[in-house]
Amino acid sequence: MVASMRRKWVYTRWFALIVGLAAGAIVGLAVFWGSQLTGAALFALCGTVAGGIAALVIYAFARTVRLTELTVSVPNLTDLTFAVTPTNEGIAWRLFVESVTRVSTQPLEQGTGLIRESLNSLYDLFSTVRDTLIAAGPTAGVAGTQTVEHLAIGMLNHQMRPFMAKWHGELSEWEQQHPEAHESEWPKNAECRIELERMRLGLLNYVRGLGQLAGVSNVDVLLGGHDSWKPLDPDGHVR
């Protein structure tokens, strides 16, 4: 088996060497013949070479930027065409992983966990998304088309920021006034959990979008269990 693999490697190496030598000879002859041309024939050759190079550049650019139809069920982002490049595909994957592994995207049922922990997780995720986008810079060459930064910024400004701005201040104020009390004693605990769950379910729509932009084929499988809890009203009834 080893001897057979070795012979195959040797044959492959010699084949590659022969092909390389033949290609080099053809290129050398083409350069020689081209150097003999004058007048119109020389201009025609130069034009042909320039056109070939331009075609290769256009083809390479077309391969680095591809448009993909993506429907995302979030406010103001329905039925949009997103531009996906190898670079922002990687950015979308990083943001997807950061989002799906956070406490803030996990269900926080009534009577379990801490709202403070979820708020801290949201702040960490907010900072991570913002820093990732700043480091990556804007997607180039796709003016007028939605890209990963549009989806990520929408997630920050339309989904996360309103909840954080409202409830961080209210919970912090109560914590300062009742430093020894448990969070479950907070009068607005149930109300905050309802809004947290609404925000979380909306956030998952953005996370799904990031997963799709990243090329994840099993987004809902990776999000399994994230939709397991639905909001309850202050009396504990399913809304």
Secondary structure in CASP SS format (residue, H / E / C, confidence):
PFRMAT SS
TARGET T0000
AUTHOR 0000-0000-0000
METHOD secondary structure of the structure
MODEL  1
M C 1.00
V H 1.00
A H 1.00
S H 1.00
M H 1.00
R H 1.00
R H 1.00
K H 1.00
W H 1.00
V H 1.00
Y H 1.00
T H 1.00
R H 1.00
W H 1.00
F H 1.00
A H 1.00
L H 1.00
I H 1.00
V H 1.00
G H 1.00
L H 1.00
A H 1.00
A H 1.00
G H 1.00
A H 1.00
I H 1.00
V H 1.00
G H 1.00
L H 1.00
A H 1.00
V H 1.00
F H 1.00
W H 1.00
G H 1.00
S H 1.00
Q C 1.00
L C 1.00
T C 1.00
G H 1.00
A H 1.00
A H 1.00
L H 1.00
F H 1.00
A H 1.00
L H 1.00
C H 1.00
G H 1.00
T H 1.00
V H 1.00
A H 1.00
G H 1.00
G H 1.00
I H 1.00
A H 1.00
A H 1.00
L H 1.00
V H 1.00
I H 1.00
Y H 1.00
A H 1.00
F H 1.00
A H 1.00
R H 1.00
T H 1.00
V C 1.00
R E 1.00
L E 1.00
T E 1.00
E E 1.00
L E 1.00
T C 1.00
V C 1.00
S C 1.00
V C 1.00
P C 1.00
N C 1.00
L C 1.00
T C 1.00
D C 1.00
L E 1.00
T E 1.00
F E 1.00
A E 1.00
V E 1.00
T C 1.00
P H 1.00
T H 1.00
N H 1.00
E H 1.00
G H 1.00
I H 1.00
A H 1.00
W H 1.00
R H 1.00
L H 1.00
F H 1.00
V H 1.00
E H 1.00
S H 1.00
V H 1.00
T C 1.00
R C 1.00
V H 1.00
S H 1.00
T H 1.00
Q C 1.00
P C 1.00
L C 1.00
E C 1.00
Q C 1.00
G C 1.00
T C 1.00
G C 1.00
L C 1.00
I H 1.00
R H 1.00
E H 1.00
S H 1.00
L H 1.00
N H 1.00
S H 1.00
L H 1.00
Y H 1.00
D H 1.00
L H 1.00
F H 1.00
S H 1.00
T H 1.00
V H 1.00
R H 1.00
D H 1.00
T H 1.00
L H 1.00
I H 1.00
A H 1.00
A H 1.00
G C 1.00
P C 1.00
T C 1.00
A C 1.00
G C 1.00
V C 1.00
A C 1.00
G C 1.00
T C 1.00
Q E 1.00
T C 1.00
V H 1.00
E H 1.00
H H 1.00
L H 1.00
A H 1.00
I H 1.00
G H 1.00
M H 1.00
L H 1.00
N H 1.00
H H 1.00
Q H 1.00
M H 1.00
R H 1.00
P H 1.00
F H 1.00
M H 1.00
A H 1.00
K H 1.00
W H 1.00
H H 1.00
G H 1.00
E H 1.00
L H 1.00
S H 1.00
E H 1.00
W H 1.00
E H 1.00
Q H 1.00
Q H 1.00
H C 1.00
P C 1.00
E C 1.00
A C 1.00
H C 1.00
E H 1.00
S H 1.00
E H 1.00
W C 1.00
P C 1.00
K C 1.00
N H 1.00
A H 1.00
E H 1.00
C H 1.00
R H 1.00
I H 1.00
E H 1.00
L H 1.00
E H 1.00
R H 1.00
M H 1.00
R H 1.00
L H 1.00
G H 1.00
L H 1.00
L H 1.00
N H 1.00
Y H 1.00
V H 1.00
R H 1.00
G H 1.00
L H 1.00
G H 1.00
Q H 1.00
L H 1.00
A C 1.00
G C 1.00
V C 1.00
S C 1.00
N C 1.00
V H 1.00
D H 1.00
V H 1.00
L H 1.00
L C 1.00
G C 1.00
G C 1.00
H C 1.00
D C 1.00
S C 1.00
W C 1.00
K C 1.00
P C 1.00
L E 1.00
D C 1.00
P C 1.00
D C 1.00
G C 1.00
H C 1.00
V E 1.00
R C 1.00
END
